Amino acid sequence: MPIWVYKCKDDHRTEEVRKYEDREEPAICKTCGEPSQFKQTFEVSFQYGQDYNSISADRHRWNLRENKRLKTRGKSYA
């Protein structure tokens, strides 16, 4: 189960392990005891295609080049 972040009205941060379906139910702040509301903490994005702009893109492009050069498929050389 994922860890969800909750914040109360005094901006205290509380983390709880809950099911996805239960994430929006209020949690109790461990500092002040007030109800805490669910906060979206991160966003995940993936990029596919020829225009790679990530840190691992250089290794990925190198692997694609090496696979083509050696006529292999799916093996990582780094």
N, C-alpha and C positions, 0 to 999 in steps of 0.2 A: 504494500500500500504506500502511496506517496505521502510526503510531508507537506503540509499546507501551512501558510503563514497567515496569522490573524493579528489585527491591531485594534486596540481599544481607543476610547475617546481621548485618553492621555498619551497616545502614541507609544504604548508599551507593545512590544512585539512578542507574540506567542506562537510557537510551532507545535503542530499536532499531526499525528499519523491518523489518517481517516480514509475511508473509501471515497472514490470520486463522487458518488451520488450524495454523500453527506458533507461535502466540502463547504457548502454555503450556509450550513446551520451554525449559529453563533457558538463561539467557544468562550470559556471563562478565562480571563486574564490571570496569569499566575502571579503577577505583581500586585495588582490592586483589587482583583476579584470582580471587576466589571465585565459585562458581555463584550466580546471582541468580534469584529466582522472580518470576513474573508477578504484577502487582498491578492490580486493577481501579481505574482512575483517575477515572472520571467516569460519570455516569448521565444519559441523555438522556430527557426526557419531553415529550410533546406533549399539548396540551389542545384538545379540540374541543367545540363546543357553544355555548350562550348565556352561560355564566358564564366570561368571560375574566379572567384575573388576571395577565397578562404585560405587559411594558413596551410591546410593540407592539400590544397589544389595543386601546388607544384609537384608534390610527391605523386599525386594521382596522375597528373599529366606525364610525368616521367615513367610511371608504370605502364601507362597506355602506349607510350613510345617504345619502351623495351619489349612489351608483349608483341607489338607489331613487328619490331625488328627481329625478334627471335622466333616469330610465328608460334607463340604460345598463347594460351588464353587463361586469364584469371589468376596468374601467379604473381605475387608481390616480390620484387627484387630489392626492396630497401629495408 
